[in-house]
Amino acid sequence: MFRFWFIFLLPLSFLGQNKTIDSLQLILKNAKHDTTRCILLSKMIELENDDAVWPVWNEQIFHISENELKANSPYRHFYLKYHSSSVRNKAYLSFNNGHAQEAISLYLSTIKAFEELKDKGEIAETYKNIGTIHERLSQMKEAVMYWEKSLKIFEELYDKGGIATIFGSLGVVYDKQGNIPKAIHYYELSLRMLEELNDNVGVANALLNLGFVYQSQGDVESALNYYQKALLLQKEVKDRRGEAYSLHGIAKLLAKKGEQIKALEYYEESLRIRRNINDKQGEAQTLNNMAVIFNEEGMTEKALEYHQLAKNLQEKTGEKKGLIGTLINMGRIYLKKDRMPQALDNFSKSWSLSNELGFPEDIRNSAFQLTTYYKKSGEYNRALQFYETYIQMRDSINNESTRKASIKSQLKYEYEKQAAADSVAHAKESEVKNAELAKQSAEIKAKKNQQYALFGGLVLVMIFAGFMFNRFKVTQKQKEIIEHQKEIVEEQKKLVEEKQKEILDSIHYARRIQMAQIPSEKRVAALVKRLR
């Protein structure tokens, strides 16, 4: 990831993790391939928040990748990606240092590379950043042109975050042009999408922009409510740039309520943050508003000193819209001190710039100050001319239809948000009830299953019992048959034994008869002897 400059109040993500950076530097020293060096350097840039440190690493990536591209490296796409990203970082630095045209040229030079890489997301981001620079230079036509190019790509990619950012930026343009209903419409479209994405940084910025709108309409309480909501989110996500804007906005509203001391405390905190993050445009804005309080408290020289500091920064960065306010404030002090030439010089410059940019609010303010000047100098005809312009611009910005549209839009948003919340709550309640019903249904089903299992078990037991009884009866019958057969066998055995005895007795009897008829051995021996 590289450090990229995002539009309308979105901060850079800087994480000061010194230990991690030290570890990466140690690995970098032993890195043997330029691809590894580029990856390590880019990670170090991501983690470093000091604008005096990370640009050195960015230059290393730039030179490594440029040399590899010139040498026709086989890893062309890898180095092309890192080279383009380093150029975009250089563009961020250029704009931050007041070189807007140089920044635009650098951003445009990356488009061809991202087209070769077929990275539409990076092309959209680049167009978005270019549009923001034009917006900061009060070149609204060019800003809208580049934002529309970016929006078209984001819509092709279904990138809700990118779309929400562009909607917010368009809201800024319509806000500056005095088209309050349209500004609120785009701010709220952006807010809803960011809420869907759970993008707290983006949501805080959208709330902050809505606070600016209601502040310009004189609705202090609504504006203060939006600023405070934004500040809580920004502190939660550690969005330092956003915090500075919210603190500045709250301070301005407190000053309007007459709480000057408390307002200065908020301004001081905002100024400290803006100087830490090198936000020169924001620093000029805060210095300018602090000078207003010093002037109200009678410290006119200190007020002029702070205004001059703001003016120098605005001229350096080319921030014409902010410069208009500074010139008006300085002119008012000079007019109060009867330093008429200096007053007229500042009012005339603010009038010229206001008409150049075409913002109704700035034209109104400049016209009012010139009306005051010419009334004091006795030139009533010229005072009347500027007063008529003042009335015309005032009515175009703050007419009744605009106020009604603002209130209607706010109420519509709050209603839709509450309706969505109620819908979610109802859905959750239904979900709980459905869960309970499902639980009850499951319990009933389980009980029925248990009953079925019990009945089934009983049936099986009965079947088994019947089977066992049947087997018992069969066994009993078989036993009876065996007993009966045994008796028959016993009887037959007795008969056999009796027959055997009779036979033996007969044999013995016959043998006795035979033996009786056979001469004895002595007689046989006597006969044999006689025959010899």
Secondary structure, 3 states (H helix, E strand, C coil): CCCCCCCCCCCCCCCCCHHHHHHHHHHHHHCCCHHHHHHHHHHHHHHCCCCCCHHHHHHHHHHHHHHHHHCCCCCHHHHHHHHHHHHHHHHHHHHHCCCHHHHHHHHHHHHHHHHHCCCHHHHHHHHHHHHHHHHHCCCHHHHHHHHHHHHHHHHHCCCHHHHHHHHHHHHHHHHHCCCHHHHHHHHHHHHHHHHHCCCHHHHHHHHHHHHHHHHHCCCHHHHHHHHHHHHHHHHHCCCHHHHHHHHHHHHHHHHHCCCHHHHHHHHHHHHHHHHHCCCHHHHHHHHHHHHHHHHHCCCHHHHHHHHHHHHHHHHHHCCHHHHHHHHHHHHHHHHHCCCHHHHHHHHHHHHHHHHHHCCHHHHHHHHHHHHHHHHHCCCHHHHHHHHHHHHHHHHHHHCHHHHHHHHHHHHHHHHHHHHHHHHHHHHHHHHHHHHHHHHHHHHHHHHHHHHHHHHHHHHHHHHHHHHHHHHHHHHHHHHHHHHHHHHHHHHHHHHHHHHHHHHHHHHHHHHHHHHHHCCCHHHHHHHHHHHC
